[in-house]
Amino acid sequence: MSQATDTTVREDGVIESVSGPVVTARDLDAKMNDVVYVGEEGLMGEVIEIEGDITTIQVYEETSAVAPGEPVEGTGAPLSVDLGPGMLDSIYDGVQRPLDVLEEKMGSAFLDRGVDAPGIDLEKTWEFTPEVEEGDEVGRGDIVGSVPETPSIDHKVMVPPGALDEGETAEIVSIESGNFTVEDTVAELDDGTEIQMRQEWPVREPRPTEDKQTPTEPLTSGQRILDGLFPLAKGGTAAIPGPFGSGKTVTQQSLAKFADADIVVYIGCGERGNEMTEVIDDFPELPDPQTGNALMARTCLIANTSNMPVAARESCVYTGITIAEHYRDMGYDVALMADSTSRWAEAMREISSRLEEMPGEEGYPAYLAARLSEFYERAGYFDNINGTEGSISAIGAVSPPGGDFSEPVTQNTLRIVKTFWALDSDLAERRHFPAINWNESYSLYRDQLDEWFENNVAEDWPEQRQWAIDVLDEDDELQEVVQLVGKDALPEDQQLTLEVARYIKEAWLQQNALHDVDRYCPPEKTYRILGAIRTFNDEAFDALDAGVPIDEITDIDAVPRLNRIGTTPDDEVDEFVDDLEDDMTEQLRSLY
Ligand code: ADP
C-alpha cells in the first residue's frame, strides 16, 4: 500500500464520532476515496462519503482506542496498491500490507493498529533486462524490460498507463541492464518520464485495456466434471457455493494447482480465522505441477480473516483484482479466486448499516448487486494497451447460510457469472467427490468453447458430452421411479441405462483429489474415459437387443476396469483404454 506523495499542505480534520470501523470527521480537506490517517495512532482509512463539512471514513484497523477530538490527516491520494516485482510469493492483508513484515513488527498474525508497510520490498534488487533500446518509441503500458520475479515468472516492467496519453508515444533516451531496486529508474523517456519497476494504482479503478474479447479458450482445470461438463473460459466468471465440508477448500486448491493459468491470485476474504490460517499454512507448502517449483512462485495470497477489521475485508477484493490486472497487462492468464464473496458482502452490509443507509434485501445495501457486477466485470479476456493479450478468470466462492441458494448474495452472483459449480453437501456425505451437483451446475461458455475442444481434443467432444448429459438426465428421472418401486421393476433397457449412468458417475464424474494420478486429468483423458463408457453402452445395448439378459451383460469381467482408468498414468491411458474397449466388445459379443 502506498503512502501518498502529495506535497500540498492540507487541513487536518477533527474526529466527530466513532462507530466501529466508521469514523466521521469535521473540516477535513479530502476527496472521495482518499486515504486518510485517523486519530493519534494514524490508523489508515478511506473517505467513503462527504456531506457538507462532515467526512465519513471507513477505517482499516481496530478503532477501539480512537476518540472524538483526535485529528484526521488527509493524504490527497486514493487507496492504491504498489505494483511491481515481489508480489508473487507474498501474503498480504486487505490493504496490501505483507503479513510476514507485519508479524515481525508485531509478533502476531492478527494485526494491531497504526502499522504501515510497503506492499513490495523497497530495498531488494532485481536483475533488469531491457526489451527495448534507446531510440525506440514507446506508448503507455508498453513493456520496456523484465526481471525474473520468481523461478516461475518473469515480471514485465511497463510504462505506467498514466505516463502518456492514449495514442501518444515518447522515445527511450536511456535504458540499461543491471541490478535495481523497485524505486530506481530503469529507463527514461524524452519527455522526462522516469520509469521504475514500481507503479501505483488506485484499487477501485480498473486498469485500462484496449478491448474485451469474447473468450474462446477454456481455462482447463484438470477436473473432469468441470472440463467435461461445465467448462470455464479463460477470462470467464464462475461462482462456487461451498457449504461446510462439501470440498470447497480441496476444489479451490485443485483449481489453483491445475488450472492452466500463469498466475494465481487467491483472496481469502473474511473466512473464520482458523480456515484462513489453514490456507496461509497450506499454500506455501504446495508444489506446482506445471513447473516443479513452489506454487507460491506464481501465486499472490491476500488474507483477511473474520477477526481482522471489517473495512479491510471490504477492500481486499479490490486489492486482489488490481494485482491480477497488473499481471494481465504483462500478457499473462490470471486465475483469481475470491473466498468468500459472501463475507465480502457481509462487510459491505456492516459498513452500510453503520452509515445508516437504507437497507435492501436482508439488510444488504442496495448497491450490493452493482458492487458484485463491477467486480466480475474486471474479469475478461483482454487486448491490452501494450498489444499483448491477457486474461483474468474470476472464481468467487459463495457461502450461503444454511446452503440456501435463494439468499441475495447467491442470487445476485448467479445473475452475473456465467459458470456455476454447485457444491452439494448430500454428495459430499455420500463421499461422491468432487461434490459438484451435475443437475444444478451450468456453464454458459460451453458452446463458445466447443470449437477449441473440437480442434484440440476430439472432433466429437460436444456430441459425446451431450450423450453423457442425456444419460445423466434419464438417470435422474429413473432414480425417482427406483425410489418408489425398486430397480428390478424397471424394463431391462432402463436398468442398463442406470448401469451406464453409474459408470459415468463413478468412473468419470468422481475424481480423487488425494490420488497422485487421478487428481489431475488432462482433457484427452477426460475424453477417453467417457469414450470407453460409451463403448460399453453401445455394445451392451446391442447385446440386449440380441436378447442377452441384463445380468449377463453387467456381469462381464472387463467392465469394472472402467473405474481404474482415472488412476492410470497419463502415458498409459491410451493402451489401457484400447485394451479395455477390445475386451468389453469381445466379451459382450460372445454372449450372443
Ligand atoms: P470445505 O472446505 O468445504 O469445508 P474440504 O475441502 O475441507 O471442505 O473437504 C472436506 C473433506 O472432503 C476433505 O478433507 C476430503 O477428505 C474430502 N474431499 C473433498 N473433495 C475431495 C476430492 N475431490 N477428492 C477426495 N476427497 C475430497
Residues whose N, C-alpha, C, O or C-beta is under 5 A from the ligand:
A	BS01	ADP	G242 P243 F244 G245 S246 G247 K248 T249 V250 T251 F433 P434 Q511 N512 A513 L514
